[in-house]
Amino acid sequence: MRTGTAGNIAAVIVIVAVCHLAYWSSLSGPFQFDDHWQIVGNRDIRNALDPVNIWDFNPRRFVLMYTFALNFAIGGMNAWNYHYTNLLIHAGNAILIFFLGKMILGRLLRRTEAESEASDPDGKMTVNLAAFFAALFFVVHPLLTEGVTYISGRSSSLCALFGLLAVLLYLRGRTAKGKWSAVAYIAFAFLFCIFAMFTKELGAVIPLIIILVEYFCFWRGRALSLRALCAAPFAAMLALAVAYVAYCLLRYGMLTKDEGHLSIAYLLTQFKVWLLYLAALVFPTRLNIDHRIPLAQGLNADVLISMLFILAILAAAIILTRRKGIAGLVSFAVFWMAVSLLPTSSIFYLRDAMAERHMYFPSIGLFLLGGYAVSVVLNTARSLTGKKRLVPYLPVLALLGVFGFMTYERNTFYSDHLKLWLDVRNQEPDSYRAAYSCGLGWMEHALWRRQEGRTDLRTALLWNACNSLVEANQLGPDEYDPYLALSDVETVQEDFQSAVGYAMQGVYLAEKGKGGTVEVYSRLVRVYFFAGAVNFKNGEAIKDEADKLKEHGGGKEAVGALLQESEEEYENSRRNLLRSIDSYDRTLGLSPHEYEKDDEFVIATEYYYAAHKLLGFYYLDRNQLQLAQMYFEKWAGHMFAHPTKEDIDVAEQFFAVWRDKTIKGTMKQQTQQGQP
């Protein structure tokens, strides 16, 4: 591989091109999973000029959330620009791995300090080749798709970007010739460490990674110099991070609201998870977005075997720390992974014991090791002549092609909500999330078929949705979300009695202690409104039928029966609309911070005012003009903030009838009182 500026530019172009080829299929994907509450339903990110709101939403991940706010400012809720940002971050990480790899490998693989500074064309070519293929395999490896294609997985890739920048700048500062150049590089490295910390909790170990790099690249077997003090600010930052963790554990018993407490069972589970991560790097075949790893129940055989294997790897890495060459690189790669997994795969409990995005940054050291292995294979081409020199490249390019194709295919799963979660269900049949998410996916497809007029297929899809959601209820009996989704399914099918029943069960579970009371009451507002609206529409249709029958000389009994049926529908409409309003008022009874920023509540607000409009017409039709005016003006006052032509026409129609009835009522009253 060519060295120098031209070679670097060519390498960067190839890396960016390969990244686009591998991830182009991801750009058409919708928002998935946590994207819905972090982005779609998050009104705090809708103004990038208001960082205080973004900070209040999630101060620990402020930088991450601010990038979402910038995406929203650029393209609103168009998922394409969020995906493309992730693609660019991934390409940027690969480029940083290329340049960082050249610096780290250049020091780790040469035996003496003098040799590392000497002109060694063959050695330099090997290092460049190793760094280049490390970056390429990083770009195309299927295990990393969750950190790129899953929009909320940006927490991992963006934190890695800042972490790699910090390490690279630290190395530049450590080797800079001028004092002030060194200070500037170290200062920017420190700044990017802070950015990483406020992107994801993983950022807390970036200072430890820098100390690790300092040890392997500068300290081993060498006398300490004053330049070693460059690591002092990062040691202080690490000490502060450790002190903060200790404070949280001592004061609250955990690091976040419901995660981060110390758990021996979780620690024992992670020995198996580490092995699964390593296996997925070599054979990335059973990937999914929701791995279900049960917590270890004591020291069983499975746990013991995994523990012994991982401890043996760590012990070997410790023994090899003072070795030069490939042995030192192996030790470095293992420690990079071990240190990077501390926030997610150690003793601090997380709901997701295993997540593929957690390996995004920890895998970098192993990719550098793999890149060196590839360079060793390719160096054998130097001793060959003619076309035989291409032979060593064939298996390497074939493996890159296979991984690239697998990544491209894996990205297609993220293009459809249902496809993504059906894949999880096939691998994790006991996953509550998978059952619930499949139910939502079937519903989504049913609504599409409804728009296409495919009522037969729509019914079958809704049946699948019900089955998945009922199974979700069985897998998560204390979760209210499946009941709300079942309520939506029954609402679509206009079985409002069942819809209300499911929604009320959701209310019960939410009030029982699972949270989400704003969401469930807001859903009740919606269900009751739809029930009332359908009753109102049925009442109008039956009344029109009665009028037509009367015009064509229909019998009084038949007309009377239709009018009675119409009145029953209107009465049911009134009751349901009043229940909708009452459910909304219950939501207002909660503390304001619980509902003001809830997206479901915003939707419910529109139904709340729409219920007032229908009640206005209900009472107008019955000449109860004061009630009609009271309800309709409530809707009109809300509507006139952003009126549409249709709203204005409805308002004019209502007040024209109301005015005529008021005048007639006044004249009738005056006539009865004998007034002129």
N, C-alpha and C positions, 0 to 999 in steps of 0.2 A: 504493500500500500504506500502511496506517495506521502511524504511528510511535507511540512511547511504549510504556508497559507493556502496555496492552491489545493493541497490535499485536504485541509480542514474544511474549506468551502465545499468541495465535492462531497465530503462525508456528511456535512450538514444537509445538503440538498437531497442526498439519497435517504437520509433518516426522515426528513420531513415528507418526502414523496411516499415512502413505504408506510408511514403513519397514516397518511390520507387514504392510501389504498386499503389498508387493514380496517380503518374505522369509518370509511365513507358510508357504509350500510347503517351506521348508528345515528346518522344525522336526521333521519325521518322518524325516529322513535318519539313516543309521547312522554309525558311526565309519568313516573312510576313510584309506587311505594311511598317513602317519606317525602318525595317531591311535593306531594299534595298538601302537606301541612307546612313544609319549610318554604315552599315557593308559591304554589297556586293559591292556597288559602291564607297566605301570610301577607296581610296588608301593611305590615311594618317595613317591607322591603320595596314598597311602591314609590318611595321618594328618596332617591339617592342623596338629595340635598338635606335630608334630616337624619344625620347619623345617630342622634340621641335615641330615636325610636328603634333603630336597628340594634343599637347597644342594649336597650332595655329588653328586646326580644331574646337575645342570646349573647351576653357579654363574653362568654368563654370562646365563642366562635364568631366574633365580630367581623374579622377580616373575610371569612367565608361568606357570611350573610351579606356583607357589603358588595362582594362580587356578584351575588344574585341581584342586588339592587341595581347595579350597573347594567346587568343583562336586561333587567326589566325596563330601565331607562332607554336602552337601545332598541329592544324589540318586543316589549310587553310580554305577553304570555306565549309568544312563538317559541316552542321548544327548540327549534333549529339553532337559534343563536346561543342557547345554553349548551347544547351538545357541541357546537363548533368551538366554543370557548374551552370545553373540556378536552377536545381533540388538540387544540393548540397548547394547552398546559402539558398534555402527555408528550407531545413532540418536543416541547421545551425541556422537559425532564430528560428525555433521551439525549438531547444535545448536551445537556449538562453532564450526564453520565459519560458521554464521549470525552469531554474535556477534563472532567474530574478523574476519569479512569486513566487518562494518559499521565496525570500528575501522580496519582497514588501508585499505579502499577510501575511507573518509572522508578519510584523509590523502593517499592517492596521487592521487585524482581532482580534488582542489581545488588551485588554482594557487598560493595563498599561505597562509602560516601563519594570517594574520588571517582569511582566508576559511574555513579549516577550523574555526575556533572561532565563526564568525558564524552567525547564525540564517538558514538557507537552506532553506526548506521543500521546494522542488523538488529541490535537490541531495540533501537528506537522504532524500527519498522514493526517488530514483534509487539511492542507496547501499543503502537497506533492501531495495529490490526486487532489486538485484544480489546481495546477500548471501543473500536468501531463495531465489532460484532456483539460486544456486551450491550451496546446501545440498540442495535438492530433486534436482538432477541428480546430485549426489554420492550421494544415497540410492539412486537407481534405476538407476545406470549398471551394465550387465552386466559390465564389466571388473573390477569390485570384488567380484564374488560369491565369488571364491576366498578373499579375506581375511575373508569373513563366514560363508559356508555351510560351508566346509572348517574344521573345528574347530581344527586346528593352525594354520590361517591367522590365528588370534587374535594370534599374535606380531606381525603387521603392524598389525592394527586396534587392539590394546591399546597398542602403542608409539605409534601415531598419537594415541590418546587422551591419553596423558601428554605427548606433544610439543605438541599443540594447547593443552592446559591450561597448559603452561610458557610458550608464546608469548603466550597471552591474559593470563596473570597478569603477565608481563613488561610488556606494553603498559599494563595497569592501573597497575602500579607506576611506569612511566615517566611517566604522565600524572597520577599522584595528587598532590593538593595538599599533603597533610601529609607531613612527613619520615618519621614512623614508619609511616604507611600504606604509603608507597613501600617502606620496608625490609621490611615484612611481605609485600607482594606479591612482591618480588624473591626473598625467602627461600623462599617456597612455589614459585615458578617454578624455583628451583635444585633444590628437592627433587623436583619432578616430572621434571626433567631426569635426575636419578639413577634414578628409577623407570623412565624410558624406556630408559636404558642397560642396566638389568638385566632388560629385557623382550626386547629384540632389539638386534643390533649396530647397526641403523639409529639407535638412540638416541644414538650417539656424535656424530652430525651435528646434533642438536637445538641445541646451543650455537651452531653456525655459522648455523643458521636464525635464531636470535634476533639474532645480529650482523647478518645480512642484513636482518631487519625493522628493526632500529635504523638501519641505513644508509638504507634506502628511506623510512622514515617520519619520520626526525628529522635525519639528517646532510646530505642532499643540498642543496648550495647554501646551507647555513646555518652560522653560527658555532657551534662546539662549546660546550656548556654543561657545568656540573658534573654534570647529570643523565646525561650520556653515560657517566659512570663506572658506571652501573647495569649496563653490558655487561661490565665488567671481570671479575666472577666467572665469567661464561660463557666469556670468552676464556681464562681460566686453566684451566677445565674442558676446553676444546677442546685447549689445549696439552698437558694431561695425557693426553688420549685419543691425540693424535698421538705423544707420547713412548712410550706403551704399544705402539702399532702398530709403531713403529720398533724397540722392544726385541724384540718377538716376531719380527720379520723378521730382525733381526741375530742373534738367538740360535737360533731354530728354523727360520728360512726360511719360515715360514707363520704364520697367525694362529690356526688351530685344528688338530686332529689330522690332517686330510687335505684341508683347504681353506685358502684365503687366501694362498697363495704368489703372488708377482708373476708375471704372465704377459702378455707382449706380444700373443700370439695371442688371448687372452681380451679384451684391450683393443680390438683391431681388430674382434673379433666384436661388441662392444657398440655400435659405431656403427650396425650394422644392427638390433640389438635395440632401440635407442632409437627408430629409425624405426618398427619394428613396434609399439612401445608407443603412439606417437603415432597411428598408423593405427588401432589398436584402440580408442583413445578416440573417434575419429570414426566408424569402422565396426566395431563390436564383433561381428563375425560368425563368426570362426574361433577360438573360445575353447576351451581344453582345459587340463587340470591338469598336463600333462607335455609342454611344447614341446621338441622336439629341434632344437637349433640347433648345427650342427657348428662347431668352432673354425675361424677364418679361417686359411687357408694362404697367408700373405704378402699383399702389396698387390695383389690382383686387382681387376678392374673393379668388381665388386660392392662390395668394401670401400671402394675409392676414392670411388665415387659417394656411398655412405652417409656416409663421413667428411667429404667436402666439404659435404654438405647439413647435417650436424650442426654442423660448424665455422662455417658461414655463419650458422646460427641463433644460436650462442653469440656470434659477432662482432657481430651486430646487437643482441643483448641488452646487450653491453658498451657499444656506442655509445649506446644508449638509456637508460643508467643515470641520466644527469643530466637527462633530460627529465621534464616534468610530465605529468599527465593519463594518457590511454590508453597513450601510448608508455612511460611509466614503469611502468604496470601490466603491459604485455607483457614488459618486461625483468624485472620482479619474478617473474612466473609462470615464465619460462624458468629463472631462477636458482634458484627454489624447487625445480623439478624436477631441475635438474642437481646441486645440492648433495645432495638427498635420494637420488639414485641412486648417489652415490659408494661406499657400502658394498657394493652388489650389482652395479653395472654400470660398473665402471671397470677397474683393473688387477689387482684381487684376484680370483684364480680361485675360482669356485664350480662345483659339479657341474651345477647348473641355470643355464645361461647366461641363460635367460629364464623368468620365473614371473610370472603375472598379479598375484599378491599383492604383488610388489615395487613395483607402481605405486600401491598404496593411498595411501600418504602423499605420494609425489612428485606425484600428480595434483591435489592440493588447489589449488595456485597456478593451474593451468589451469582448474579449475572456477570459481575467482573471476573469471578472465578471461572465461569463458563466461557466467557470471552477469551480468557487466557488459554483454556483447553482447546478452543477452536483455532487460536493462533498457532498452537503447537502442531495441530493436525495440518494446517495450511503451510506451515514452514517446511513440511516434508516435500512440498512441490519444488523447492529450490534445487533439490538433488535430481529432479526428473527433467527429461527433455521432451520437446515437441508437444503433442497433444496430451501426453501422459501428465503434464504439469496441471492439467485441468481436473484430473481424477480426484485429488483430495477436496476440491471445492464442491464436487457433486453431492456428497452426503450432507454437507453443511447447508448448501442452498436448498436441498430437498427438505431438510428439517425446518428451515426458515419458511419455505413454501407451505408445509403442512401446518405449522403454527399460525401462519398468516391466514390460511383458509379457515382454520378452526376459529380464529378470532372473528373473521368476517361472518361466519355462520352463527357464532355465539351472539353477535350483535343483532342478528335478525330476531332473536327471541325477545329483545327489548323493544321491538317495533310494534308489539301487540301485548296489551296487558294480560289477556287471557292466555296467550301462548306462553308467556313468561311463567305464569303461575301454574299452568297445567304441567309444565316441565318440573316444577318443584313438587307437585303432588305425585308425579310418577316416581320421584326419588324419595320423597318424605311424606308417605301417606298419613302420618299422624300429625302433620303440621296444621295447627289452627289457622295460622296466617294464610297458608296456601288454600285451605278450604274456603275461608272468608273471601280472599282475593279472587278466587275462581268464580265465586258467586257474583261478585261485582263485575267480573269480566263477562260472564254469561248475560248479565243484565245489560251491559253496554252493547253487546252484539244484538240483543233483542230490540233495543231502541233503534239501532241502525236499520234492522229489518222492518221495524214499524214505519220508518220514514220511507222505505222502499215499497211499502204496501204488502210485504210478505207476512201476512197474519199467521199462516200455518207454521212457518219457521219460527216466527216470533214466539208463539205459544210453546213450542218445543224448547226454545232457548230459555224462556222464563221457568219452565219446569226444571231444566238443568240448574238454573240459578237457585231455585228453592231447595233442591237436593243438596247442593254445595253449602248453602247457608245453614240448613238444618244440621248438616254434619259439623259445621263450624260451631254451632251451639253445643253439640255434644263434646267437641274437643276443648271448647272454652266456655264452660257453663256460667262463668261469672262475667263474661264479656257482653256488653250491651250492643256493640256494633252490628253483629249479625241480625239482631232483632230489628234494628233500624233499617237495615238493608232489606229484610223480609217485608217490613212495612212498606218500603218503596216498591217492591215487587207486586204486592197486593194492591197498592195504589194504582200502578200501571194497569192492572187487570180490573180496576174499579170495584174490587172487593173491599170496601172501606171498613166494614165491620172487623175483618181480619187485620186490616192495616192498622186500625186503632189499637186492636189487641196486642199486636207485636210492639207498637210504639210504647204502649203503657208498660209492657214488660221491660222495655229498654229504660223507661223512667224509673221503674222499681230498682233495677240493677245499678243505675247511675246514682240514685239516692242512697243505695245500700253502701256505697263507699268506693265505687270504681271511678268516680268523677264523670265529667261530661254532661252535667245537668243542663247547661246552656244548649248543647247540641240536641239532647233528647226533647227538651221542651220546644225548641225551634222546629224539630221534625214534627211534633204534634200540631204546631201551628199550620204546617204545610198539609198534613194529612186531613185535618178537619176542614181546611179551606177547600181542598180538592173535593172532599165529600159534599160540602155545602154548594160548591159551584156546579157539580154534576146534578145534585138535587134541583138546583135553581134552573138549570138548562132543561132537565126533564119536565119540571113544572111548566115552563114556557111552551115546550113542545106539545104536552098533553092539552094545555089550554088552547093552543092554536088548533089542535085537532078537534076540540069541542066546538070552537067557533065555526070551523068549516062544516062540521056535522049539522050545526044549527042553521047555517045558511042554506044547506041542501035539504032542509025540512026533516032532520032527524028527530026521533022521539025525545020527549022531555026527560024520560028516565035515563036514556043512553047519554044524553048531554049532561045531565046532572051527575051521573056516575063518573064521567070523565072530569068534570069540574071538581068533584070531591077528591078524585085521585090526584089532580093537579094541586089542590090545596094541601094535601098530605105531603107532596114533594116539596112545596114551598115551605111548609112548617118544618120539615126535616132540614131543609136548607138553612132556615133561620137558626135552628138549634146548633147545627154544626158550625156555622159561621160565628156564632157567639162563643162556642167552645174554642174556636181558633183564636179569637180575641183574648179569651181568658187565659189560654196557654201562653200567649205572648206577654200578657200582664204578669204571669208567674215568673217568666224570664226576667222581666224588669225588676222583680222583687229580689233577684240575686244582686250581689255587689257589682257595681259598674265595671270593674276591671275584668270580671268574668265574661261579660257579653259584648263589651264595646268593640273588641277586636276579633270577635268570632265570626267567621264567614257564614256559617249556617244562620246566625242571628241576622246578618245583613239580608240574606235571602228571605228569612221569615218576616222581616219588616215589610217587604213588598207585599207578601200575602196578607199581612195584618191590615194594611191599608186597602187592599183589594177587597177584603171581607167587608170593610166599612162601605165600600161602593155598592156591593150587592145588597147589603142590608138597607142602604138608602133607597134603592129601587124597590126592595121588598115592601118597605113601609109606605113608599109613595103609591104603590099599586093599591094599598089598603087605606089610602087617604089619612094615614097617620103622619101628617105633614111635619110636625115638630120633630118627631123621631127621624123621619126621612131626611130632614135638613141637617140634623145633628150628625148623623152617620156620614152622609154624603160630603158635607163640608170638611169632615176629618180627612177623607180621602183627597178631596180637591186641594186642601191646604198643602198636603204632601206632594201631590202631583204637579202643582204649579211651580215647584222649584225647578223642574226639568220637564216642561209639558211637551207632549207630542200632538200632532194634528188630530189623531184619533181620540186622545184624552180630551182635547178641547171640544170636539164634536159631541162626545158623551156628556160632558158637563153642560153644554148648551142644550142638549136634548132634555136632560134631567130638569134644569132650571126652567125651561119653557113649560114643561108639563106641571112642575111644581107651582109656577106662577099662575097658570090657568086654573089649577085646582084651588089655589089660595083665593083667587078673585071670586070664583064660583062659590066657594065656601063662605066668603064674606057676604056676598050678595044673598045667599040663601039665609044666612043668619039675620041679615037686616030685614029680609022679607018676613021671616018668622016673628021678628020683633015689631013689625008694622012700620018700619022706617022706609022712606022713599029711596 
